[in-house]
Amino acid sequence: MRLDRIEREEDVLVDVINCVGNPELNDTSLSCRTVDVSEGGMKVAADLDIPVDTVLGLRLDLSSVLYRLEGEVRWCRNEEKHYVGLLLDEDSPDYVNWTRMFQLDF
C-alpha cells in the first residue's frame, strides 16, 4: 500500500462520533478542510482542538463522488489553525473506493 501524501484542499464535513477526552464534542458537526490526503489517512484543518483518540465520521465530495469514511485522531497541533492527523478506519463504508482513487493517481 502506498502512503504517499497528496496535497489537496477539499471541504470535509466532520461529525464527532466518540470523544472520550471531551464528551461535550460528541454529536458535534463541523466543516473542515483537508490539507493533504493518503490512502490511510489525512491532515485536516479545523476551527477547534479535537483530542487524540476521538472517532470522527467524514463526508468528502471529491470529483462528484461522495466518500463516507471514519477516522481516529492520531495527533492535533495548534499553529494558528488546529491541524488534525487522522488514521482512516478500513471498515468505513467507502474505504475501498477511497483507496482505489489513489491507485488511479488522481
N, C-alpha and C positions, 0 to 999 in steps of 0.2 A: 504494500500500500504506500503510495506517495503521500507525503505530508507537506508538500510544498505549500507555502502560504502565498496567496494571491491577494494583492491589494485591491480591494473592491469596496466602494461605499454604496450601500443599499439600505433602504429603510427596513427595519425589522420590528414587528410587534412582539413585545415580550410580556408573558404572563408569569407571575411568580407562583409556582406550584407549592413549593415547600421551602421555607426559610427558617431553619432552626435558630440561627443567630439573631434574627429579628422577626418574630412571628407576626408583627404588625404589617409586614410587607406581603404576607400570604394573600392571594387573590388580587394583588395589585397588577394593573396592566400599564405598560408604558411604551412609548415609542422611542426606539433607539436607532443607531446607525452602525452598520458593520464597518470595520476598519480594514480587516483582512480576513480571509476565509481559507480553510483547507478541508480535506476530506473528513478529518476527525474533529475539527473544532473551528472556532472563530474568535476574533477580538472585536468587541463591541464597545462603542461609546454610549454612555448612559448619563442621565441627569442626576442620578443618585448612586450612593455606595451600595453595592449588593454583596452581602457577605459570602465568603468562601463556603462551599458545600451547598449553596442554595440551588434547588432544582427549578429550571425555567422551561416554559413552553415557548416556542419560537414560531413565528409565521413570517416567511420571506416570499415575496413575489418577484422572481427573477426571470427575465426573458419570457414573460407571460406564463410562467409555471409557478404554482404555489407550492412551497415546501413547508410541511408541518414537522418540526423537529423538537426534540427535548435535549437539554444540555445541563451540565453541572458547572457551577462557577468554580474554577481552579485557582484563580487569583484576581485581585482587584487593586488598581493603582489610581491615585488621585493626582493628576497632572493637569490642572485647570479644568479638565473634564474627568469623569470617572471612567476608567477603562477596565473592562471585564474580560477575562480569558475563559472561554467555555470549552468543555470537552463534550462532544455530542454523544448522545446515547444511541448505540447501534440498534436498539429496539424501537426507535422513533418511527412513526408511520411512514415517513418519506425518506428515511435514511439511505436506502438502496438507490433511489432515484437521485438523491443528493450526490452520492459517490460517483454515479455514472457521469454526472456533469463534469467531474474532474478528469475522467478518462477520455472525455471528448476535447479536453484542453480548451474550455470555454474562454 
